[in-house]
Amino acid sequence: MAARKSAAKPASKPKAAPKSTATAKSKAAPRAKSARPATVAAYLASLEPERRAVIEEARAFVKKHISKDYAEFMNWGVINWGIPLEVFADTYNKQPLCYVGLGAQKNYNSLYLMAAYDESNGAKAMKAAFAKAGKRFDMGKCCLRFKALADLELKSVAKVIASSTPEDYLAYYKRTKGLTMRA
C-alpha cells in the first residue's frame, strides 16, 4: 500500500502589509526649525571649534579689507557686511543689502562677494589670480567656497572686498534696480 500524503497544507507565509507610497519623512512629525543666531557672537559660539577658528580668521581678513563704513550684522544665517534697512529700506526683498557675507556650510565655508557677482570683472580677475597661484577657484555667481583661508588667493579676494564703498554699492544697486528714476 502506498503511503498517504498528509492532507495538511504547508504553513503559508503571512501576507506582507501593503506598501505605502508615503515616505518615512512625510509620516514623521515636522522638525522644528532651530532659530538662527541673531548676533555675530552667537553665530560664532554656535560653531564647532575647528569651524569657528576658520570663520574667525576669515572674518578678521574681511574686516581688514572692507570699508569701515559697512555695517556688520547677521542675515540669512551668515555674517553680513552691508547696508542695513535703517540706512536703506527700499530693497527688492525687504532684507538689508549684503555686500560681503561669510558663513560655515555643511561641507565648506563661503564668502559671498557681491562685487564679484555673475562673472563681473572682479570674478574674472580672481579666477585669473587663482589660476596663476595654482589654487582651485570654486565659485558660483558670488559664492566663493573654501575649507581654509589658505585655499584662497588672498590678494585678489582682498581687492574685490575693498573695491566698493557703501555709497558706491548703494548707487550701483539703485541703478540696476531702476531706483534712480523715482521721485
Secondary structure, DSSP 8 states (H G I E B T S, - for coil): --------------------SS-HHHHS---------SSHHHHHHHS-HHHHHHHHHHHHHHHHHS-TTSEEEEETTEEEEEE-TTT----TTSS-EEEEEEEE-SSSEEEEEGGGTTS-HHHHHHHHHHHHHT----BSSSEEEESSGGGS-HHHHHHHHTT--HHHHHHHHHHHTTGGG--
